[in-house]
Structures are given as C-alpha cells and as structure tokens.
C-alpha cells in the first residue's frame, strides 16, 4: 500500500512538473517572433547605415585624390597652348574657360585652374572674349552696374587704373594697376564690399609689371555659392 502511494506521488509530481514546464515555455514562444523581427530590423538598419557611411567615405576620398592629382603640368596642358613658354601660359584659342574652372558634378570652382587663367600672358585678350560670351540680359545689366561701381570707387584713389570689368553669364574679371599697395587696399576694400551679391567666389592674382608697377588680376563668380577645390 505504501509502495503504491509513493508511486502515485511520483507520477503526480512528474505531471505537475510537465504542466509547469509547458506554461513557462508559452510566453517565450509567443514573444520570440516579434523580438526576432525587431532584432532583424535593427540589424538591417545598422547594415544600411554602415554601407552608406562606407560609400560616403569612398566618395570623399575620391574627391580628395582627384583634387590632389591636378599637377601644375597637367593643368597647363589642359588650358595653355603647347607653344607657351616654360612656366607661362598662352590660353588655347577658342577654349571655353567655364568648362575648365567649374567641377561638372558639384559646381565647385577650381582654384588652380583659375590661377593659371589669371596669370595668362594673353589675359587682356581673355577679357575681351569674356565680355562677348554672354546671353542672359541680366548679365549685361550686372556688367554695367559693376563698371559704374568700379569707376566710382577708382576716382577716390589716385594711381589706380583698371580695365573694364568683363562678364560672361557666370564669370567676371578685370585688371587693376597701381604703384602703392595702400591705394589698392583701400580701393579693393571699398569695391568688393559695395555689393557682395554680385561678387560670389573671388580670386585675385598679384603680379609685378616690367615698369615696376603692380597689377592685380581679379576673377569673381557672381551668384556662385559652391565651394572651392584647392
């Protein structure tokens, strides 16, 4: 009798343990699908962020390498006639300067290319062609307004002599000669702060003429708010 009671107690204990095991496992089975989906979503988000970060890093590195790979000799070959003297530049006839000083993908200005244009032996010829290379009515109005401001400011500084400002639809340029830095500093400060909306990116190349006078060649890109590739 006692033996039967013990066996019955063991059976009941095992059955109770089985039931408790089933109940304790049910919440895990109900929760695990949603938990798995959340984890999967988070993993997929993490993968996307990682991939995008790597892509951005690659693009940035590529742009840096492109900017650094522009050697002076390569830029000279790009812009200057092959008969140009060593370390000097005669611009290739018929060259569309706009195509070479703006990055086609970003619109950023290329400072090294602009420097070669500003130092070109035939810079006065470049100015003449630049003024003829515009199609927008507002470009004519801007050119006239800039020249009025130029000569108004120039009258305040003896010894300052300049060419007319020549503008295409995207580029303006001119040349200023002077013998005293003080005159140039005063003139340039007044002129370039008079109407900043017409200036945009600004580039200045200072040269020494054979007669001992200084020459500052100026190029600016009205309305351009993009960056500059050094």
Buried (B, 14 or more C-beta within 10 A) or exposed (E): EEEEEEEEEEEEEEEEEEEEEEEEEEEEEEEEEEEEEEEEEEEEEEEEEEEEEEEEEEEEEEBEEEBEEBEEEEBBEBBBBEEBEEEEBBBBEEBEBBEBBBBEEEEBBBBBBBBBBBBBBBBEEBBEBBBEBBEEEEBBEBBEEBBEBBEEBBEEBEBBEBBBBBBBBBBBBBBBBBBBEEBBEBBBEBBBEBEEEBBBBBBBBEBEEEEEBBBBBBBBBBEBEBEBBE
